[in-house]
Amino acid sequence: MDDSEEKGSENSRRTFLKGISAVPFTALAAGWNLAGTPATLPVPARKDQAAEKTKPSNDKKFVAIQIGARSFVDEGVDKCLDTLQEKGAVNVLMPTVFTYGRGLAGRQVPGQPLPDHGVQEYDEVHGGSYTKLHPEFYANSVIKDFRAPELGEFDILADVTPRAKAKGMQVYCLFEEAYNTRLIPNFEKIAEVDVYGRIGGSTCHNNPEARLFLTSMVKDWLTNNDLDGMMWESERQGPLNNTLGAHFGRIGRSRSINCFCTHCLRKGKETGINVERAREGYLALDRWVESSLGSARPNDGTFVSLWGLFLEYPELLAWQRLWFRSQEEMYGLLYGTAKEANPKAQVGWHIMHLVTMSPFYRAEQDYARLAHFADFIKPCPYNNCAGPRFAQYIRNVQSIVFRDFTPEEVLELHYKLLGNEGEPNLDKLPTTGLSAGYVARETRRTVDDVQGAIPIYPGIDIDIPTGLNEKRTQPSDVKAAVLAAFKAGAPGVVLSRKYAEMKLTNLAGAGDALRETSA
Ligand SMILES: [Zn+2]
C-alpha cells in the first residue's frame, strides 16, 4: 500500500464516521454513486436506537429458523409453523425469498438421508424469487424475469407472513448470493469479471446495475409485505483469499480471481491503486499457486517466496481491500434501502462459516465496523460440519500457503491464531467436529467486538450436510450449542441452514435448550 492510499484510507475513515446519518435514504435508494469512496458508507446513525428496538422483552430469546418455500408447500404452511414452534421453540421465521442454491432452497441435498418429515423424495431446484415480483419495482433494472417456477404461484412472503404473525412469530426475509447464470437473462450485465476477463458466477459489488437489482428486490419485499426484518448472506471473500485457496471447498486453482470489471478498475484507479500492477500481481500470484501445487518446496521456502510476491506487488493487498470495502458498501446500500422502505425493519448480515477458520478472512470481517450498518449480526460457528470443513480448509492452505509445515502443524497454528486451542487433532476432527466451546468463543468474540451496540444471533448447525462417515448432528449437540451461545451473551440464535434438511429430533434439541433456559 503506498502513501497516497494510506492517506486516502485515513480520510475515508474520518469521512465515514462523520458521514453517518448525513445522507438521506432516498439518495441510497436511488443508487447514489459511491465510487471512489470505499469507506464512506452513507448509513444512518441508529446504533442505540436499534439496540433499544431489538432488546428482547421479558428476556425472551430470539429463536429464528431458516426455511425454504419447498417445506411449506410439502408440509402445509400451518402444520409447518406448528412444528417449528413445538419442536424448536421458534419465534422468528427466516423464509428464503431469493436464491438459486440448494443451501437455502429445496428439499434435502441428494445423497444425504431424507429427514424425518416432509416429502420423502429428492427434488430439483431451479431457483429465483420465491415471492411474486411486482414489475414496477424492476422497471429500471436489467434483471426483470427471475420468478422461481418450481412451486407454481406459491408465494413465501404473501402466503406465509400473515399466518406466521397470527401464531405470534416475527418474519425476516432471507436471501443470498447464489445465482445460476444460465437461468438469469442479462446476468452478464451485473456480473463480476475475473483477472483473465471471464464473466464470473456472482455479481460485482461496484456494478451500478447489480446494485440497482439488489435494491429493487429489497424495496419490493419490504414495501409489499409486513416484514419485521431482513438478512442477507454474501458468502464471498474476494480475490486474494480465493487465489490462495483459503476456503473449505475443493482444492485447486481458483476460478474466482474477481473483480476486474470496468467499474472496479475505475474505482481502483480513483482510490489511488495502480490497477495494471494489481492485475499483474494477481496473474503472478495465480502462477505462483499453480507452481506451488505442482512442485517441491522452493529453495527459499514457500512462505518466503510468497512474501516476496507481496513485496513486489503490494497492490495484491490493496485490491483485496478494495473488494471487501466494496462488500461493506453493498451492506450499507441495502441497509439504507430496507430502512427507507420500512424504518422498523431489523436488517442484519450472515457472516459465513469461514470466519471461524481463516485468519485472512477473519481480519477483513470487522464486526465493529459492520455494526455501523447492521441491526444484528449472525456469525456462523457451525460446530458439527466444522469437523470435515475445517479439516479440508487446513489441507487446502497447507497445500499452498503453509507448505513449509505438516498438516497437523498447520491445524495447531490455526487453533492458536484463532483462539481454539484444545479442539480435536486432524485425525479426529472430521468425525468429532468442534465443541460447543467453539460456539461460545466465536459468540463472545462477536459480542465483545460490537460492544453491545447490536444483538448477536449465532447460527446453530442442525444437520448441515457432511459425509455419511463424518460428524453428524445429534440432539445433544444442538442443545449444547444453543446453551453455549446464550451463555456467551447472545440474546438469540438462528437455526441453520434450512429446515428441510433438519431432523425433527435434532431441531428438538433447540427446543430443549430453550425450555431449560426459561425454566
Ligand atoms: Zn467489478
Boltz pocket constraint, residues with backbone or C-beta under 6 A from the ligand:
constraints:
  - pocket:
      binder: B
      contacts: [[A, 191], [A, 192], [A, 193], [A, 204], [A, 205], [A, 206], [A, 207], [A, 259], [A, 260], [A, 261], [A, 262], [A, 263], [A, 264], [A, 265]]
      max_distance: 6.0
